Amino acid sequence: SFSEVISGGRIDSDYFQVHFKQQANHLSMIQSKPLRELVDFQKGIEVGSPAYTSSGKLFVRVSNVKKTGVVTGNSDKYISETLFNSLVSYQPKIGDIL
């Protein structure tokens, strides 16, 4: 109903199916915090097509991250050593969540 759309703040049809309502009710009874209160976010970087080289340092992109881990293959991209060194702050550290 229109009142549910207004109170829910959503218009996607999936949200109004019974199993989603049950899930929302269950989750509303669990004490939780927004993720932003538990971790610090850092946005990654995309160097752009002109920065890719045929050799150098492997530049891991979102498409390399799979359920099984970081996967490399024929479509890998590389960047220069200089550019790689300038991106040190973006390199994952132990304990980081990707």
Secondary structure by P-SEA (a helix, b strand, c coil): caaaaaaacccccccccaaaaaaaaaaaabbbbcccccbbbbbbbbccccccccccbbbbcccccccccccccccbbbbcaaaaaaaccccccccccc
